[in-house]
Amino acid sequence: MPQHREYPFPAYPNGWFCVAYSDELGPGAVQKLHYFGRELVLFREPSEAGAARILDAYCPHLGAHLGVGGTVEADGIRCPFHAWKWNGEGRCVDIPYAKRIPPNAQIGTWPACERNGFVFIWHHAEGAAPDYEIPEIAEIASGWTPFTKLEWTVTSRMYDMGENAVDHVHFKYLHGASGAPTNTQRLDEDGNLRNYSEMEMSTPKGPVPGSIESRGAGPGMGVVHVKGVVETIIVTKSTPIDDETVHVRFSYTQKQTDDERELRIGKAMLRDLKKQMEQDIVIFENKTYRTQPLLVPEDGPIAEYRRRARKSYSGRFWDE
């Protein structure tokens, strides 16, 4: 088990973060969540088009956890302990045995949105409102397979783990690629960074030319487009659980095909991508963070990643 580590940067960035798949939250469903070191409750209003809502978990009355036994009614959730009902805006709207509702009967709420089949929560350390939207992933609207879902709990912090996207050299030495990929970057109109790499990809018949393009949507989500063997899109989503652990969800989809050979290659490719992530996790969980790393020009834009990533955080970086 990795030992406790001190980090010279905050644990929680600001932005949108995945807390569930949409198909995991049916009408009237309730989920107990723990993210950002907080107990939360996620529920969906009971209609087919019902919105996903996220509240602080503990009832302000006598402290029951709304995610453990709470029931959804219309636009709110009823506490399992004394049946106080809280709406999606966090207001108490019913106390079945009381003549009046206390004017300060309010529970904390968290902005939520659904996009691309995922439920997201907005976190900002200073309480600021959302300042960007999760983009639609247009290329997987049709003609792609249903998501293959994988997830891990990683003992690390997101700021450190994020360097992996621009550390192109490690593909050769950690993942066994035939060579280190090239790396170029550009800034999209929405202010997010897009990385593009060309590399050879291994197959049973030898390496074939391929490419990896990744683009961010804030610190909590990325879209990785892999070409060269079987065209694959990976939607990466990371959400801090607490100061020491991160919940990582990878959702893989591939171009649909009836070709048996391509189907076999596609499955093998997913196994290899899973193996690569698990190789990365071993590194993440056992490394230390160097505030002044010894970098060479061939390492890629790691320093630039660090400068840009800091903009997603409130609070002090202790190497400043």
Salt bridges, closest charged atoms under 4 A:
GLU6 OE2 - HIS4 NE2 3.04
ASP23 OD1 - LYS149 NZ 3.00
GLU39 OE1 - LYS32 NZ 3.30
GLU39 OE2 - HIS34 ND1 2.82
GLU39 OE1 - HIS65 NE2 2.73
GLU45 OE2 - ARG53 NE 2.96
ASP56 OD1 - ARG38 NH2 3.04
GLU73 OE2 - ARG78 NE 3.01
GLU89 OE2 - ARG53 NH1 3.18
ASP94 OD2 - ARG78 NH1 2.91
GLU114 OE2 - ARG44 NH1 2.57
GLU136 OE2 - ARG115 NE 3.56
GLU139 OE2 - ARG215 NH2 3.17
GLU139 OE2 - HIS225 ND1 3.95
GLU151 OE1 - HIS247 NE2 2.67
ASP160 OD1 - LYS287 NZ 3.03
GLU163 OE2 - ARG306 NE 2.51
ASP167 OD2 - HIS170 ND1 3.77
ASP188 OD1 - ARG186 NE 3.92
ASP188 OD2 - ARG194 NH2 2.99
GLU213 OE1 - ARG194 NH1 3.31
GLU231 OE2 - HIS225 NE2 2.67
GLU231 OE1 - LYS255 NZ 3.42
GLU244 OE2 - HIS4 ND1 2.26
ASP272 OD1 - LYS275 NZ 3.67
GLU278 OE2 - LYS274 NZ 2.79
ASP280 OD1 - HIS170 NE2 3.40
ASP280 OD1 - HIS175 NE2 3.08
GLU304 OE1 - ARG307 NH2 2.90
ASP319 OD2 - ARG310 NH2 2.78
GLU320 OE2 - ARG310 NH1 3.38
